[in-house]
Amino acid sequence: MTKPPISVADDTALLFHYHRLNTYSFNALAGALDATPGLERLRIDLPRTSAELCAATAERLRNTTRAVIALSMMTCQFEEQARLMTELRAQWGERVVLLAGGPHPSARPEEVLRAGADAVFTGEAEKTFPRVLLSLLGGGVAGPFEQGGVIRGKEPVDLDAASSISPARGMFGPIEITRGCAFACSYCQTSHLFGTRLRHRSVDRIVEQALALRSIDRKVVRLLSPNAFSYGSPDGRRLDLAALRELLSALRGAVGKRAKILFAHFPSEARPEHVTEETLALLREYADNDEIVIGAQSGSPRVLEACGRGHTVEEVLGAVALARRRGFKVIVDFIFGLPGEEEEDRRASLRAMERIVALGARVHPHLFAPLPQTAFAAAPPGEVDPLFARALEELGARGGIYGTRTPAGWGRPAKRTHRSRP
């Protein structure tokens, strides 16, 4: 059912549901608002929990006509966010305008509309969200609302046109340096959201954001990318060592010795074939982290091929061994319960994990979670096989596991989106 056009008076509050899983998305949206005339000084409330959002909405509606509430959601958050939208609508009716975006709405916009959203943003929203918000705040009708409530971000965003942080609003985190991923792994939504053609933020704009962080006395500059060492690469597969050096040396020169630069670490990771003598030397020369994260996902050649990973088990082991020889601590990501995984595949992964731990690295276990748009979207959620469970317990007892054991066992669902984005 098509929703009627929505008109919102000037007297309107704006709230972001600033959930811990979605802060990077909202930081980028705030950066886009900062770059939009008429919105750069707009107040944004940032409640973090559902209870805080409901309380903040009630408080703002005491003095305003309506509240525009922006929600970002990954698939693992959808049911919770749907309940939240129902609660907000039951309490405030048409006085709240619910805008939803992120990976799940991008893939299944109609489902999110049926759950209660007034409009859904698909794809990248740095252009579409400010445009719609200007119309809403101006009391006019947002044209895209007349198209069934789905607002599509059709053109790739120029990363230099807006910031990935908003220090003036207290919204800061990692600086996004690259968007997109060339590999389109079967379990991962990133390439479907941002494309397989990489876009890199310019060195000047990255340095500008780093200096903004330093200006508010933030002592850590963390760089965000689906594949850390792909910066500057034309295709995401070949390294551009000159571009990497230019970026890291410019950052170090700008922020000085008193700030820490973290690269190829959470929330990013490095592909194993890109862990080389040269990339590790650049890390050692310019960055401050003594630990890197490498994506392996499986120790089975058959499963790696089914996932479209584009690297071998030997490349994973070689990357770990090289990084350890060069003095780095190493965390290696694995996903358990991938579709089609058989006992021999599980045993192959365990053998690889044993070798990784023997090299002095740690394994970070995740459970497979099917995500819309991906090749594995129709597969059932993964389960930790008893064989894995026993082995993980043993590795954990030896200090070979990174992460916290839950009552359900080792491994959290793998949220293979580069990050959630409205």
C-alpha positions, 0 to 999 in steps of 0.5 A: 500500500502506497503511503500518502505524501508527508508534510512536516512543519518547521517546528520539528526535532531530529533524532538518530537512534545512535545504536552502538552497531550503527554509529559509523553510519550516522557519523557519515550522515552527520558529515553530509548534513555538515556539508549541506547549507541550511543543515550544518547547525541543525540539532541532532539528538543521539539516544543510544538505546531503544528506551533512551530513544523513546524518552528523548522523543517524548521530551522533544515532542513537548516543545515541537510539532513532530519528530523525525527519527532516523533508524539504521539497521543490519539484518540482525537488528531488523526484528528489534527495530520493527518492534521499536517502530511499532512502539513509537507509532503506538505512542505518538502516531503521525507526530513521528516520521520514521526514516529507515536505512542501512543494509537490511532496508537497502536489500528489503525496503518493502519489508521495512515499510510494512514494519512501520517506516514512513520511508526507506533509504536504499544504498548510500544516503549522503545525498538523498537523506539531506535532500529529503530532510530539507524538504521535511523541515521546510514544511514541503512534501518530500517528492520521493515519498510519493514513490511508495516511500522508497528513496534510492541512492542511485549514484555512487557518493563522492567520498570527498564531498562529505566527511565520515565524522562530525567532531562538532556534533561529538560524532567521531570514530574511524575515518573511512578511506575506501568504499566498495569491495572487488570480491563480492564474497558469497556471505558478504553484503558489502559489494552489493551495497557499495559496489565492486569498483573501489572509491578512495577518499583523497589523502587531503580529505583524510588528513583534514578529518584526522586534524579535526579529531586532533583538534578535539584532543582525540589521540587515536586516528583509526582508518576504516576500509573493507580491505585495508591495504587496497587503498589507492588500488584501481581494482582492489586486487593489485596493491598500490604501495605508493598510494599507501605510503603517501597516505600514511606518511601524510597522516603521520606528518599531520598528527605528529608523534602524540597521536596513534594511527591504527590501520589494518585492524578492527573494524578493518581487516587485511586480505592474506595475499596483501600481507607482504614485506612491503605492506608490513614495513609501511605499517611498522614505519608509520602506524602504531598498532602492533596487531593486525586482523587477517580474513581467512573465513575457512581452512577448506579450499573447497569452501573458500572457492564456494565463498569466492574468497580468491585466496588459498589456505597457504596464503593465509598461513603464509601471511600469519607466519610473515606477520609474526616474524615481523613482530606483529600480533595477529587475529585471524577471522573464521566463519563457522557453519558456512553453507555446504560445509561438510565434516572434511571441510570442518576438519580442514579448518581446524587443522588450519586453526591449529597451525595458526595458533601454533604460529602465535596468532589467535582465531576470531570465530564467527557464526555464519548468518545469511544476509539478503542480496548475497549468494548465500541469502537463502541458506539456513543460519550456521551452527557450531558443529560439536567438533568445532565446539570441542576444538574451540574450547581447547584452543580457548584454554590455550589462549588461541581464541580472540573474543568472548565465549557466550553461554551458547558457545564460541562465535558471534553471528558474522555481520559481513557488511563493512558497516551499517549505513542509512 
